[in-house]
Amino acid sequence: MKSISNSDFSLLMEKLPAVLQYAAATIQHHDTRTANAVRVLAMLHRKLNRQNPKTKQK
């Protein structure tokens, strides 16, 4: 398995919510394969957020 650099991971965590929002708005309801992929990405995003919570900066 390949590893991911910290900068790539940070970029992924920053852009993933926008990608998920766009994907959820544009997928066809009858396309179950795409809907399942979006669901898996959303679960991954929630899991990563729980493991690596961001501290809110003022």
C-alpha positions as CSV (number, residue, x, y, z in Angstrom):
1,M,0.0,0.0,0.0
2,K,1.3,3.4,-0.9
3,S,1.7,6.1,1.8
4,I,0.4,9.7,1.5
5,S,2.4,12.7,2.5
6,N,1.1,15.1,5.2
7,S,0.6,17.9,2.8
8,D,-1.4,15.6,0.5
9,F,-3.5,14.4,3.4
10,S,-4.2,18.0,4.5
11,L,-5.2,18.9,1.0
12,L,-7.5,15.9,0.9
13,M,-9.2,16.7,4.2
14,E,-9.6,20.4,3.1
15,K,-11.2,19.6,-0.3
16,L,-13.2,16.4,0.6
17,P,-16.3,18.2,2.0
18,A,-16.7,20.2,-1.2
19,V,-16.2,17.2,-3.4
20,L,-18.8,15.2,-1.3
21,Q,-21.3,18.1,-1.5
22,Y,-20.9,18.4,-5.2
23,A,-21.1,14.6,-5.7
24,A,-24.3,14.3,-3.6
25,A,-26.0,17.1,-5.5
26,T,-25.1,15.7,-9.0
27,I,-25.4,11.9,-8.8
28,Q,-28.3,10.2,-10.4
29,H,-30.6,8.5,-7.9
30,H,-30.6,5.3,-9.9
31,D,-26.8,5.1,-10.0
32,T,-26.3,2.9,-6.9
33,R,-22.6,2.3,-7.6
34,T,-21.8,6.0,-7.5
35,A,-24.1,6.6,-4.5
36,N,-22.3,3.9,-2.6
37,A,-18.9,5.4,-3.4
38,V,-20.1,8.8,-2.1
39,R,-21.4,7.1,1.0
40,V,-18.1,5.3,1.6
41,L,-16.2,8.6,1.1
42,A,-18.5,10.4,3.6
43,M,-18.0,7.6,6.2
44,L,-14.2,7.9,5.7
45,H,-14.4,11.7,6.1
46,R,-16.4,11.3,9.3
47,K,-13.9,8.7,10.6
48,L,-10.9,10.9,9.8
49,N,-12.5,13.9,11.5
50,R,-13.1,11.9,14.6
51,Q,-9.5,10.6,14.7
52,N,-7.9,14.0,13.8
53,P,-10.1,16.8,15.2
54,K,-9.1,20.3,14.1
55,T,-8.6,22.9,16.7
56,K,-10.7,25.9,16.0
57,Q,-8.5,29.0,15.5
58,K,-9.7,32.6,16.1
